Amino acid sequence: MEQSLLPPRRPDLKPTVEAINGAVKKTLFADMSGYTEAPTLPGGKPIDPDPELLHFVVFVAKLLN
């Protein structure tokens, strides 16, 4: 079996997709509990240190809405 090298990740070649991903992160995911890039308090501490995490089914339902 012959291996082929894949090209490196190039977000600059797909600006529309990257813009949509960035918008979703800032508008939708930032409000969900347990999101790792959510806003923090001064000093880097999470706003809610023990959030109730979403089940997958609830997460998908929120995405679809």
C-alpha positions as CSV (number, residue, x, y, z in Angstrom):
1,M,0.0,0.0,0.0
2,E,1.5,3.3,-1.1
3,Q,1.2,6.3,1.3
4,S,0.7,9.8,0.0
5,L,1.4,13.0,2.0
6,L,-1.5,15.3,2.6
7,P,-1.1,19.0,2.2
8,P,-0.8,21.1,5.4
9,R,-3.9,22.8,6.8
10,R,-4.5,26.0,4.8
11,P,-7.3,28.1,6.3
12,D,-6.4,30.9,4.0
13,L,-7.7,28.9,1.0
14,K,-11.2,28.6,2.5
15,P,-12.0,32.0,4.0
16,T,-15.8,31.5,3.9
17,V,-15.7,28.3,5.9
18,E,-13.3,29.8,8.4
19,A,-15.5,32.9,8.8
20,I,-18.6,30.8,9.5
21,N,-16.7,28.6,12.0
22,G,-15.5,31.8,13.8
23,A,-19.0,33.3,13.9
24,V,-20.5,30.0,15.3
25,K,-17.8,29.9,18.0
26,K,-18.5,33.5,19.1
27,T,-22.3,33.5,18.9
28,L,-23.5,30.0,19.6
29,F,-20.8,28.0,21.4
30,A,-19.7,30.7,23.8
31,D,-23.1,30.7,25.5
32,M,-23.1,26.9,26.0
33,S,-22.0,25.5,29.3
34,G,-18.6,23.7,29.3
35,Y,-17.3,25.5,26.2
36,T,-13.5,25.7,26.7
37,E,-13.1,29.1,25.0
38,A,-15.9,30.8,26.9
39,P,-15.3,34.2,28.5
40,T,-13.4,34.1,31.8
41,L,-13.0,36.2,34.9
42,P,-9.9,38.3,35.4
43,G,-7.0,35.9,36.1
44,G,-8.4,33.3,33.6
45,K,-10.8,31.6,36.0
46,P,-14.0,30.3,34.5
47,I,-17.2,32.2,35.2
48,D,-18.9,29.0,36.2
49,P,-16.3,26.6,37.6
50,D,-18.6,23.6,37.6
51,P,-21.0,23.9,34.7
52,E,-23.7,21.4,34.0
53,L,-22.6,19.9,30.6
54,L,-25.0,19.3,27.7
55,H,-25.9,15.8,26.6
56,F,-25.2,15.2,22.9
57,V,-28.9,15.1,22.0
58,V,-29.5,18.5,23.6
59,F,-26.4,19.9,21.9
60,V,-27.5,18.8,18.5
61,A,-31.1,20.1,19.1
62,K,-29.6,23.5,20.0
63,L,-27.5,23.5,16.8
64,L,-30.5,22.6,14.7
65,N,-32.6,25.4,16.2
